[in-house]
Amino acid sequence: MTGYDVIGDVHGHAGALTDLLQAMDYVERNGVWANDERQAIFVGDLIDRGPKQIESVRIAQTMVEAGSAQIVLGNHEFNAVAYATPDGQGDHLRPHLGEDDRCRKNREQHEKFIGEVGFRTQDHNDMIEWFKTIPLWLDLGGLRVVHACWSSDHIDYLRPLVGENDNLTDDLVVTSSDDTHLSYDAVETILKGPEIGLGGLHYFDKDDNYRDRARIAWWEQSATSLSTAALVPGGTRVLDADNAPASLPDEPIDEEDRFAFDSEVPVIFGHYWWSADRGITSDRALCVDYSIAKNGELVAYRWDGETILSASKIVRAG
């Protein structure tokens, strides 16, 4: 192989995925997409939101099993596993049988996948078992790939707990679904990214959920205040306790709330609903999630051994 093509969050958009593969000279032979000189890498989140759940998983899985692709676990695949795993108390590790807000939110987020695949059908069972074999991170020597955040401390903590493919084990699924366990924070950071409280401020996200915490721009060394570190979605108003418009403060945040990105090896990740007009996240840590599930586009980064990442290497479908 001469390089890797790191593909952003697919979210059930199989048509955009095949368009992107064709744009990168991948060819479908005997049901498997492949490029004889390169290997694809999926950053996870194959499922939820889009119109073609089964086909999206099938394309990626057949590529991985044939060796024409690799993949890391996304938070939506992890959620699917927890959604399907009984908690021993009448519900599941990701609860969805009740009528409280949490259960309704979990059902709504997962409804496209369950609506197409069914719950505990053979297809569903097979996909859940495959999701559990997917590594949580890839360290390829000159390149690292993770779904949301490369955190060396959390990865080191998880190494003795993961399976032989750096994948979920049954025990890890349970402990990382328990917000009182150290595994929960480690898996949350890697698959969803670190977050910070907004100091009494709040906003409503794209799905109209109340948020008083925000993701952190963990790749930015200069992100030392709430105004520079907190990733509040574009077009969203920050509000105070009385729902009046407010601004994130410029005062330095506490040292313990800062994230020290320390990888000299470039990292490519997804998850963050990025877009072309925002430029690249960083020349050492680059996001390839361009919001295909919210009227954005599916992109890939074509890596050829460089240590400094560049926007010129991003490829779009068509």
Helices and strands as residue ranges (DSSP letters): E 3-7, H 14-23, E 27-29, E 32-34, E 38-42, H 53-66, E 69-71, H 75-84, H 101-117, H 122-131, E 137-139, E 144-146, H 152-158, H 170-175, H 182-192, E 195-197, E 203-204, E 210-211, E 213-216, H 226-229, E 230-231, G 255-257, E 267-269, G 276-278, E 285-287, G 292-294, E 299-303, G 311-313, E 314-316
